[in-house]
Amino acid sequence: MSKQKLFRIAVIDGQGGGIGAQIVEKLARALPARKVEIIALGTNSLAAGRMYKAGANEVACGENAIVFNAKRVDLLAGTVGMIMPFGFGGEMTTAAAEAVALTPAPKLVLHLNRSGVEVIGSIAEPLPHLVDMLVEKVRDLLCL
């Protein structure tokens, strides 16, 4: 009997981890645990811990954890700060942002304008609605 490969999703957040925790919580509720593994990658231990409490299966924090795991997952999710050096109030290092940007895994990016970057063509929705849209996109990718 062969063991089914889990679809690995990395949720990346920094500072207090509140947005990442919302993403993790909604993904964990919406996706079957037997098919999906959620990895919380925080730029600091507070963010990582908050995402773990929200339902992540694994947790790691810091630049090395992000660089190492970015190439080992099937999908990355977070805000635009995860692909920007100095994102998350300066916590996203250049090496970590580069690892996220260069991984071949798809990236689902919430367009919160906290990094001074505005994504033209995006709709202005409250954070909970954006997270719901992200979860639906993951469900579509997994054909659930």
Summary of the structure (lengths in Angstrom):
residues: 144
radius of gyration: 14.0
end to end distance: 23.5
largest distance: 50.8
contacts: 476
relative contact order: 0.19
helix: 43%
strand: 19%
